Amino acid sequence: TPPMFGDFEAQRHWMEITTALPARQWYENSTDNDLLYWGLDYPPLTAYHSLLLGRVGNEFVPVCFALGASRGHESPACRRFMRSSAIGS
C-alpha cells in the first residue's frame, strides 16, 4: 500500500503527475489523477517546478515517476534523486 503521509511521496507524485499529464489535467480528478491521493494543491508555478524536476528525474530514474505504477516507489536511486532535487531547489 503506498504511503498517504510524508513529503517524499507528495513531491514524487507531483513530479509523476506533471510529467505524465497535460497541464490542463493537473488539477482535475480523473482515473489518471486521483486528487485524493496527493492531489496537486499548490499554485501553477510550483507545479511547473515539479515538471522541471520530474523531467530531469525521468532521465535518471524513470521508474520513480511512471504514472500509476510508481506509487510508493522508494528505490535507492529514487531517494538519491529526490534528496538532490530538494537540496538543489
C-alpha positions as CSV (number, residue, x, y, z in Angstrom):
1,T,0.0,0.0,0.0
2,P,1.5,3.4,-1.0
3,P,2.0,5.8,1.8
4,M,-0.5,8.6,2.4
5,F,1.8,10.6,4.5
6,G,5.2,12.2,4.1
7,D,6.5,14.9,1.9
8,F,8.7,12.5,-0.1
9,E,5.7,10.7,-1.6
10,A,3.8,14.0,-2.2
11,Q,6.7,15.6,-4.1
12,R,7.4,12.4,-6.0
13,H,3.8,12.1,-7.0
14,W,3.6,15.7,-8.2
15,M,6.6,15.1,-10.4
16,E,4.8,12.0,-11.7
17,I,1.6,13.9,-12.5
18,T,3.2,16.9,-14.1
19,T,5.4,14.9,-16.4
20,A,2.7,12.4,-17.4
21,L,-0.3,14.6,-17.9
22,P,-1.0,17.8,-19.8
23,A,-1.1,20.9,-17.7
24,R,-4.9,21.3,-18.1
25,Q,-5.3,18.0,-16.2
26,W,-3.0,18.6,-13.3
27,Y,-5.8,19.9,-11.0
28,E,-8.7,17.7,-12.3
29,N,-9.8,14.5,-10.8
30,S,-9.6,11.6,-13.2
31,T,-8.6,7.9,-13.4
32,D,-5.0,9.1,-14.1
33,N,-5.1,11.8,-11.4
34,D,-6.8,10.8,-8.2
35,L,-6.9,14.1,-6.3
36,L,-7.5,12.2,-3.1
37,Y,-4.0,10.7,-3.5
38,W,-1.7,13.6,-3.0
39,G,-3.6,15.8,-5.5
40,L,-1.6,18.8,-6.7
41,D,-2.7,21.6,-4.4
42,Y,-0.1,24.3,-4.9
43,P,-0.2,27.1,-7.5
44,P,0.8,26.5,-11.1
45,L,4.3,28.0,-10.6
46,T,5.1,25.2,-8.1
47,A,3.6,22.7,-10.5
48,Y,5.9,23.8,-13.2
49,H,8.8,23.5,-10.8
50,S,7.7,19.9,-10.2
51,L,7.5,19.4,-14.0
52,L,11.1,20.6,-14.5
53,L,12.4,18.4,-11.7
54,G,10.3,15.4,-12.9
55,R,11.7,15.8,-16.5
56,V,15.2,15.6,-15.1
57,G,14.3,12.7,-12.8
58,N,12.7,10.8,-15.7
59,E,16.1,10.9,-17.4
60,F,17.8,9.2,-14.5
61,V,15.1,7.1,-12.7
62,P,12.0,6.8,-14.9
63,V,10.5,4.0,-12.8
64,C,10.3,6.6,-10.0
65,F,7.8,8.7,-12.0
66,A,5.8,6.1,-14.0
67,L,2.2,7.2,-14.0
68,G,0.2,5.0,-11.6
69,A,2.9,2.3,-11.3
70,S,5.3,4.3,-9.2
71,R,3.1,5.0,-6.2
72,G,5.1,4.4,-3.1
73,H,8.3,3.8,-5.1
74,E,11.4,4.3,-2.9
75,S,14.3,2.7,-4.6
76,P,17.8,3.9,-3.5
77,A,18.2,5.7,-6.9
78,C,14.8,7.4,-6.5
79,R,15.7,8.5,-2.9
80,R,19.0,9.9,-4.1
81,F,17.3,11.9,-6.9
82,M,14.6,13.2,-4.6
83,R,17.2,14.3,-2.0
84,S,19.4,16.0,-4.5
85,S,16.3,17.8,-6.0
86,A,15.4,19.1,-2.6
87,I,18.9,20.3,-1.9
88,G,19.2,21.8,-5.4
89,S,16.0,23.6,-5.1
